[in-house]
């Protein structure tokens, strides 16, 4: 019933004909419903991103970050690099005229483990894209007492051996974050 109202508008015809106002109201109502559905879909997409694990805990950023680093190192893994994301965004935001604060503090911890990485790449050389492993730790301006810890779990794909090794990476990441947040 809404399609004729759209086509009438496109042809410049009047809505005063019999039932025209009902079609116009129906069209407006349909647009409102569509916008609500799109809005909810966008909101839920940011709340649950496939392949990304997100946890939060009340606490101090530096304390939680240190607990994540300790959980990494306690497994014999080497922290390769710490990316200071909030500092970079603050610095570059000023340069491009976009100064809205996204994070109070945000860092990404990159690390690798010889054994698990080797197993993953022996299973399939294309699995190189999953290394190094990263865990993000951040706080947001609207809730400074909450620290978020997130990471991407690799999708278990390829041969049976590849799938098994990638699941092990996922278990490793789960275990690191679980230990850090207990």
C-alpha positions as CSV (number, residue, x, y, z in Angstrom):
1,X,0.0,0.0,0.0
2,X,3.0,2.4,0.5
3,X,4.4,1.9,-3.0
4,X,1.6,3.7,-4.7
5,X,2.1,6.7,-2.4
6,X,5.7,6.8,-3.4
7,X,4.9,6.6,-7.1
8,X,2.2,9.3,-6.8
9,X,4.8,11.6,-5.3
10,X,7.3,10.8,-8.0
11,X,4.8,11.7,-10.6
12,X,3.7,14.9,-8.9
13,X,0.1,13.7,-8.3
14,X,-2.0,15.0,-5.5
15,X,-2.6,13.0,-2.3
16,X,-6.2,14.4,-2.0
17,X,-7.8,11.6,-3.9
18,X,-9.7,8.8,-2.2
19,X,-7.5,7.1,0.4
20,X,-4.5,9.4,-0.4
21,X,-4.1,10.6,3.1
22,X,-4.1,7.1,4.5
23,X,-1.4,6.1,2.0
24,X,0.7,9.2,3.0
25,X,0.3,8.3,6.7
26,X,1.1,4.7,6.0
27,X,4.2,5.8,4.1
28,X,5.4,8.1,6.9
29,X,4.8,5.4,9.5
30,X,6.6,2.8,7.3
31,X,9.6,5.2,7.0
32,X,9.6,5.7,10.8
33,X,9.6,1.9,11.4
34,X,12.4,1.4,8.9
35,X,14.5,4.1,10.6
36,X,13.9,2.5,14.0
37,X,14.9,-0.9,12.7
38,X,18.1,0.5,11.1
39,X,18.9,2.3,14.3
40,X,18.5,-0.8,16.4
41,X,20.6,-2.8,13.9
42,X,23.4,-0.3,14.0
43,X,23.3,-0.2,17.8
44,X,23.4,-3.9,18.2
45,X,26.2,-4.2,15.7
46,X,28.5,-2.1,17.8
47,X,27.4,-4.0,21.0
48,X,28.3,-7.4,19.6
49,X,30.9,-7.5,16.8
50,X,31.3,-11.0,15.5
51,X,34.8,-12.4,16.2
52,X,35.5,-9.8,18.9
53,X,35.5,-10.7,22.6
54,X,34.9,-7.8,24.9
55,X,34.9,-7.8,28.7
56,X,34.9,-5.0,31.2
57,X,35.8,-4.7,34.8
58,X,35.6,-1.8,37.3
59,X,39.1,-0.7,38.1
60,X,42.2,1.3,37.3
61,X,43.5,1.2,33.7
62,X,47.2,0.8,34.6
63,X,46.4,-2.0,37.1
64,X,44.3,-3.9,34.6
65,X,46.8,-3.4,31.8
66,X,49.6,-4.7,34.1
67,X,47.5,-7.8,34.9
68,X,47.1,-8.5,31.2
69,X,50.8,-8.1,30.6
70,X,51.6,-10.4,33.5
71,X,49.1,-13.0,32.2
72,X,50.9,-12.9,28.8
73,X,54.3,-13.2,30.3
74,X,53.3,-15.9,32.8
75,X,52.7,-18.1,29.7
76,X,56.2,-17.6,28.5
77,X,55.0,-15.2,25.7
78,X,56.9,-12.1,24.7
79,X,55.2,-8.7,24.5
80,X,56.5,-7.3,21.2
81,X,55.0,-3.9,21.2
82,X,52.5,-1.6,23.0
83,X,50.6,0.7,20.7
84,X,49.5,3.9,22.6
85,X,46.2,4.3,20.6
86,X,44.6,7.1,22.8
87,X,47.8,9.2,22.5
88,X,48.0,8.7,18.7
89,X,44.3,9.6,18.3
90,X,44.7,12.7,20.5
91,X,47.8,13.9,18.6
92,X,46.4,13.2,15.1
93,X,42.9,14.5,15.9
94,X,44.4,17.9,16.6
95,X,46.2,17.8,13.3
96,X,43.0,17.1,11.3
97,X,40.6,19.2,13.3
98,X,38.8,16.3,15.0
99,X,39.3,16.7,18.7
100,X,36.5,14.6,20.3
101,X,38.0,12.4,22.9
102,X,37.3,8.7,22.1
103,X,39.3,7.1,24.9
104,X,40.6,8.3,28.2
105,X,43.4,5.8,27.8
106,X,43.7,3.0,25.2
107,X,46.6,0.7,24.4
108,X,47.0,-2.4,22.3
109,X,49.3,-5.1,23.4
110,X,51.0,-7.1,20.7
111,X,52.6,-10.4,21.5
112,X,53.6,-13.7,20.1
113,X,54.5,-17.2,21.3
114,X,57.0,-19.4,19.4
115,X,55.2,-22.7,20.0
116,X,51.6,-21.7,19.3
117,X,52.6,-19.5,16.4
118,X,54.7,-22.2,14.9
119,X,52.0,-24.8,15.1
120,X,49.5,-22.4,13.5
121,X,51.7,-21.6,10.6
122,X,52.9,-25.2,10.1
123,X,49.3,-26.1,9.8
124,X,48.8,-23.5,7.0
125,X,51.4,-20.8,6.0
126,X,48.5,-18.4,5.3
127,X,47.8,-18.3,9.1
128,X,50.6,-15.8,9.3
129,X,47.9,-13.1,9.2
130,X,46.8,-14.1,12.7
131,X,50.2,-13.3,14.3
132,X,51.0,-11.3,16.3
133,X,48.1,-11.6,18.8
134,X,46.7,-8.5,20.2
135,X,44.7,-7.5,23.2
136,X,43.3,-4.0,23.6
137,X,42.8,-2.4,27.0
138,X,40.9,0.9,27.2
139,X,38.7,3.3,29.2
140,X,36.0,5.5,27.9
141,X,35.2,9.1,28.8
142,X,31.6,8.4,29.8
143,X,32.6,5.6,32.3
144,X,36.2,6.3,33.5
145,X,36.0,3.7,36.3
146,X,35.4,0.8,33.9
147,X,38.2,-0.8,31.9
148,X,37.5,-2.7,28.7
149,X,39.6,-5.6,27.5
150,X,39.0,-6.9,24.0
151,X,40.6,-9.1,21.4
152,X,39.8,-10.8,18.1
153,X,39.6,-14.6,18.0
154,X,40.8,-16.1,14.8
155,X,38.2,-17.9,12.8
156,X,39.0,-21.6,12.7
157,X,39.4,-22.2,9.0
158,X,41.3,-24.4,6.6
159,X,42.4,-28.0,7.2
160,X,41.6,-29.9,10.3
161,X,45.1,-29.2,11.7
162,X,44.7,-25.5,10.9
163,X,41.3,-25.3,12.6
164,X,42.7,-27.0,15.6
165,X,45.7,-24.7,15.9
166,X,43.5,-21.6,15.4
167,X,41.2,-22.8,18.2
168,X,44.2,-23.1,20.4
169,X,45.0,-19.4,19.7
170,X,41.5,-18.6,20.7
171,X,41.8,-20.6,23.9
172,X,45.1,-18.9,24.7
173,X,43.6,-15.4,24.3
174,X,40.5,-16.5,26.4
175,X,42.9,-17.8,29.1
176,X,45.0,-14.7,29.2
177,X,42.1,-12.4,29.7
178,X,40.3,-14.7,32.1
179,X,43.5,-14.8,34.3
180,X,44.0,-11.0,34.1
181,X,40.4,-10.2,35.1
182,X,40.0,-12.6,38.0
